[in-house]
Amino acid sequence: MKNIGINYVWTDKKRTIFGLPLSFTRYFLTENKLITRKGFLRVEEDEIELYRVTDKKLILPIFQRLFKCGTISLHVKDVDTPVKDIICIKKAREVLNLIDKYINENRDKYSIRGRDMMGPDHDFHQDDFTNFDEN
């Protein structure tokens, strides 16, 4: 697909056997979003706003390390994608540092910190609690 006026900071494909990019999953990083595009006939895109990321993890299994790849796991305050995995990409540590840089820039831009997004995962209602009669 062509770049339609979007400035990508980083892009890569999910790697398969021997670290080769033989997959229909592609990752795009802009200054504000992480976009995952999957599929060939039916293309599906998922976007995550970077300021909503609450935690990051770098996973380096031995098979991926042999081919200089790694997986990044992002925990996001998002309804449909609470955990986003960027699976088997080249230079994973450098990409994690790049994502971290843009997360902090976006949080500064919107004056948001990770603690601002903490709290219960759903709204509590009076019906959620059982009232017991005391004798």
Secondary structure as UniProt FT lines:
FT   STRAND          10..13
FT   HELIX           17..19
FT   STRAND          25..29
FT   STRAND          33..38
FT   STRAND          44..49
FT   HELIX           50..52
FT   STRAND          53..59
FT   HELIX           62..66
FT   TURN            67..68
FT   STRAND          69..76
FT   STRAND          83..90
FT   HELIX           92..110
FT   HELIX           114..117
FT   HELIX           126..128
//
